[in-house]
Amino acid sequence: MTDKELRRAARELQAGPDGVIVTPGAVFRALGKRPRCGGCFGSIIPIIHEEAPETPSATRTGPETSPKTGPKTSQEKKNEG
């Protein structure tokens, strides 16, 4: 596997609609490979982080997220309408 392949797989996983948490194992599976011992994971993790979007998903806000508390409670959803 090349650095270029790893980066492409990490970007594709992060851009996917499934909200996959990108791990070294997920990158291997996306490339159709299986790790032998996991010793290379320590080298793959920084590549995954380098390819991560500027805004981590934990800090994003949207219709289902409250900026103060994270995911909205059922009461907050009821109060909206």
N, C-alpha and C positions, 0 to 999 in steps of 0.2 A: 504494500500500500504506500502511496506517495502522500506527501504533505498536501498536494493539490486535491487528491481524492478525498482525504479526510476533511479538508475545509469545505469542499463542495457538499459532502454528505451532511456535515454539521449545519450548514446554511439551509439545505433543503429540509432537514428535520425541523429546524426552528421556524421555517416559513410555513410549515404544514398546518392544516386546519385542525389537527387533532390535539393541539396543545401538549405535545410530547415533551417531556423533560429529557433533554439531550444528555445522554451518558455515553461513556466510551463503548459500552455494550450495544447501545442503540446505533451508534455510528458503525460498528462492526456489522451488525445485522443489515443496516441500510446498504452496505457494500457487499453483502452476501458472504461475509467472512465469519469465522469463529475464532475468538482469542484462544491461544494455547495455554497461557499461564496468567495473563493479566499484567505482566510486568511492564508492558508498554503503556498502560493506562495513565501513569503519571506524566507521560509525555503527551498524551492525547488530550487530557483535560485542559491544559493551557490553550491548545488549538481551538477547542470548543468555545472557551471563554473569549478568545480573540474574535471569533466569528459571531458572537452574540450581538443582538441588536443593542443600540445605544440605551434604550429604555428597558430595563428589566421588567418582566411581567409582574413582579411583586409590587412595583410602584405605579403601574398603569391604573387609570381609573376609567370607568365606563358605566353603562346603565346598571350593571349588577354589582358595582363596587362603591363603597363609601370611602372617601379619601381619609377619614379619621379612623375607621375601624376595620377596613377591609371589606369582605363580602357583606352585603346588606342582609339584615335580619328579616324574617318574615313580617315583623311589625313595621319596619321601615318601608317594605314593599307595599303593605296595606295602606299606609299613610299617604303614599304617592297617588293613589287613585283607585 
